[in-house]
């Protein structure tokens, strides 16, 4: 073992408009600012787990003027997140061409009912929902995908399969198809679980 890894600690992303992003993560995902560096960096945490959590789970940094100029030259400065709904791949989590190598950022919710309530809340504020609710094969967890203001795919997840250190299932190789990404695809009866 090279590193005594204790688990994923936080994610850091660059955004077009830090205030818009902070408002999104506060109002949609119930996160709070734990600290700021000037007007260009915000550290966010989830208050419901603050007693057990560290200082932050996310670091959001405002893109520089040069980075914003590049986006403007490519026609990607202003995003209409609804425009991407038609271009999403048929299988797998949605990945937008504007987010570079970030595939998605996942947040845990308590259960399927909380995930459904989040879907309803997003639709009420006319925020796009790109995929779900559904259930992944690997992990056996419920999911819902939607974008943040910069198009980073956000996943809400619930009821992830436990993987105990001892006695856990051996790694499996799943087929690469839409039923692996969403075991509910084409099966209404499974949605009733």
C-alpha positions as CSV (number, residue, x, y, z in Angstrom):
1,X,0.0,0.0,0.0
2,X,1.4,3.4,-1.0
3,X,-1.2,5.6,0.6
4,X,-3.3,4.9,3.7
5,X,-6.4,6.2,2.0
6,X,-9.3,6.9,4.4
7,X,-11.9,7.9,1.7
8,X,-12.8,10.7,-0.5
9,X,-12.6,14.0,1.3
10,X,-13.9,16.8,-1.0
11,X,-14.2,17.9,-4.6
12,X,-13.1,21.3,-6.0
13,X,-14.6,22.7,-9.2
14,X,-14.2,25.9,-11.2
15,X,-17.4,27.8,-12.1
16,X,-18.5,30.7,-14.4
17,X,-20.3,32.6,-11.7
18,X,-19.5,31.8,-8.1
19,X,-22.5,33.6,-6.5
20,X,-24.9,31.7,-8.8
21,X,-23.2,28.4,-8.0
22,X,-23.2,29.1,-4.2
23,X,-26.9,29.9,-4.4
24,X,-27.6,26.7,-6.3
25,X,-25.7,24.5,-3.9
26,X,-27.3,26.3,-0.9
27,X,-30.9,26.4,-2.2
28,X,-31.1,23.1,-4.1
29,X,-28.7,20.9,-2.1
30,X,-29.0,22.5,1.3
31,X,-25.3,23.2,1.6
32,X,-23.8,26.1,3.6
33,X,-20.7,28.2,3.2
34,X,-18.1,27.4,5.8
35,X,-15.5,29.9,4.7
36,X,-14.6,32.2,1.8
37,X,-11.4,33.5,0.3
38,X,-12.2,36.9,-1.0
39,X,-14.8,36.9,-3.7
40,X,-13.3,34.0,-5.7
41,X,-13.4,30.9,-3.5
42,X,-16.2,29.3,-1.4
43,X,-16.0,26.3,0.9
44,X,-19.3,24.4,1.3
45,X,-20.5,21.7,3.7
46,X,-23.7,19.9,4.4
47,X,-25.1,21.2,7.7
48,X,-27.2,18.1,8.5
49,X,-23.9,16.2,8.9
50,X,-21.8,19.1,10.2
51,X,-21.4,17.6,13.6
52,X,-19.6,14.6,12.0
53,X,-18.2,16.4,9.0
54,X,-15.1,18.3,8.3
55,X,-14.8,21.9,7.3
56,X,-16.0,21.4,3.7
57,X,-17.1,18.8,1.2
58,X,-16.8,21.2,-1.8
59,X,-14.5,24.0,-2.9
60,X,-16.0,26.2,-5.6
61,X,-13.6,28.6,-7.3
62,X,-14.5,31.4,-9.7
63,X,-12.9,31.0,-13.2
64,X,-10.4,33.6,-14.1
65,X,-11.1,36.3,-16.7
66,X,-8.8,34.4,-19.1
67,X,-10.8,31.1,-18.6
68,X,-14.1,32.9,-19.1
69,X,-12.7,34.5,-22.3
70,X,-11.9,31.0,-23.7
71,X,-15.5,29.8,-22.9
72,X,-16.9,32.9,-24.6
73,X,-14.7,32.2,-27.7
74,X,-16.1,28.6,-27.8
75,X,-19.7,29.8,-27.3
76,X,-19.9,28.1,-23.9
77,X,-20.0,31.1,-21.6
78,X,-23.8,31.2,-21.2
79,X,-25.5,27.8,-20.9
80,X,-29.1,26.9,-21.3
81,X,-29.1,23.6,-19.4
82,X,-32.4,22.5,-21.1
83,X,-30.6,22.6,-24.5
84,X,-28.6,19.5,-23.5
85,X,-31.5,17.2,-22.8
86,X,-31.8,16.0,-26.4
87,X,-28.0,15.3,-26.7
88,X,-27.6,13.0,-23.7
89,X,-26.4,9.5,-24.3
90,X,-29.0,6.8,-24.2
91,X,-27.2,4.8,-21.5
92,X,-25.2,5.7,-18.5
93,X,-25.0,8.8,-16.4
94,X,-25.4,12.0,-18.4
95,X,-22.1,13.7,-19.3
96,X,-22.1,17.1,-20.9
97,X,-19.4,18.3,-23.3
98,X,-18.9,21.4,-21.2
99,X,-17.7,19.8,-18.0
100,X,-14.3,18.4,-19.1
101,X,-13.4,15.1,-17.4
102,X,-15.8,15.5,-14.4
103,X,-18.3,12.7,-14.9
104,X,-20.6,13.6,-12.0
105,X,-20.7,14.7,-8.4
106,X,-22.9,12.5,-6.2
107,X,-24.8,13.5,-3.0
108,X,-26.5,11.0,-0.7
109,X,-30.1,11.4,0.3
110,X,-31.9,9.4,3.0
111,X,-34.1,7.2,0.8
112,X,-36.1,6.8,-2.4
113,X,-38.9,9.1,-1.1
114,X,-36.3,12.0,-0.6
115,X,-35.0,11.4,-4.1
116,X,-38.6,11.6,-5.6
117,X,-39.3,14.7,-3.5
118,X,-36.1,16.3,-4.9
119,X,-37.2,15.4,-8.5
120,X,-40.6,17.1,-7.9
121,X,-38.9,20.2,-6.4
122,X,-36.5,20.5,-9.3
123,X,-39.4,20.2,-11.8
124,X,-41.4,22.8,-9.8
125,X,-38.5,25.4,-10.3
126,X,-38.2,24.3,-14.0
127,X,-34.7,22.9,-13.4
128,X,-33.8,20.1,-15.9
129,X,-33.7,16.5,-14.7
130,X,-31.5,14.5,-17.1
131,X,-32.0,10.9,-15.9
132,X,-34.0,9.1,-13.2
133,X,-35.3,8.3,-10.9
134,X,-33.8,4.9,-11.6
135,X,-31.7,2.2,-10.0
136,X,-28.1,1.3,-10.9
137,X,-27.1,-2.4,-11.2
138,X,-23.6,-1.9,-9.7
139,X,-24.2,-0.6,-6.2
140,X,-27.9,-1.3,-6.3
141,X,-28.6,2.4,-5.5
142,X,-31.4,4.7,-6.5
143,X,-30.3,7.7,-8.6
144,X,-31.4,11.0,-10.1
145,X,-29.2,13.2,-12.3
146,X,-29.5,16.9,-13.0
147,X,-27.0,19.7,-13.8
148,X,-25.6,22.5,-11.6
149,X,-25.4,26.0,-13.2
150,X,-22.2,25.2,-15.0
151,X,-23.5,21.9,-16.4
152,X,-21.6,19.6,-13.9
153,X,-23.9,16.6,-13.6
154,X,-25.1,16.1,-10.1
155,X,-26.3,12.7,-8.9
156,X,-28.6,12.2,-5.9
157,X,-28.2,8.7,-4.6
158,X,-29.9,6.6,-2.0
159,X,-29.6,3.1,-0.5
160,X,-26.2,2.2,-1.9
161,X,-25.3,-1.4,-1.4
162,X,-23.1,-2.0,1.7
163,X,-19.7,-3.4,1.0
164,X,-18.3,-4.7,4.3
165,X,-14.6,-5.1,4.6
166,X,-15.0,-8.7,5.6
167,X,-17.5,-11.0,3.9
168,X,-18.4,-8.5,1.1
169,X,-19.3,-9.6,-2.4
170,X,-16.4,-10.1,-4.8
171,X,-16.1,-7.5,-7.6
172,X,-18.4,-8.3,-10.5
173,X,-18.1,-7.5,-14.2
174,X,-21.4,-6.1,-15.5
175,X,-22.4,-6.0,-19.2
176,X,-22.1,-2.6,-20.8
177,X,-25.7,-1.8,-21.6
178,X,-28.6,0.4,-20.5
179,X,-29.9,-2.2,-18.1
180,X,-26.7,-2.1,-16.1
181,X,-26.9,1.7,-15.7
182,X,-30.6,1.5,-14.9
183,X,-32.1,-1.9,-14.0
184,X,-35.5,-0.3,-14.3
185,X,-35.1,0.4,-18.0
186,X,-38.1,-1.1,-19.8
187,X,-39.5,-2.7,-16.6
188,X,-42.3,-0.9,-14.9
189,X,-42.8,-3.6,-12.2
190,X,-39.3,-3.1,-10.8
191,X,-40.1,0.6,-10.1
192,X,-42.5,-0.5,-7.5
193,X,-39.8,-1.8,-5.1
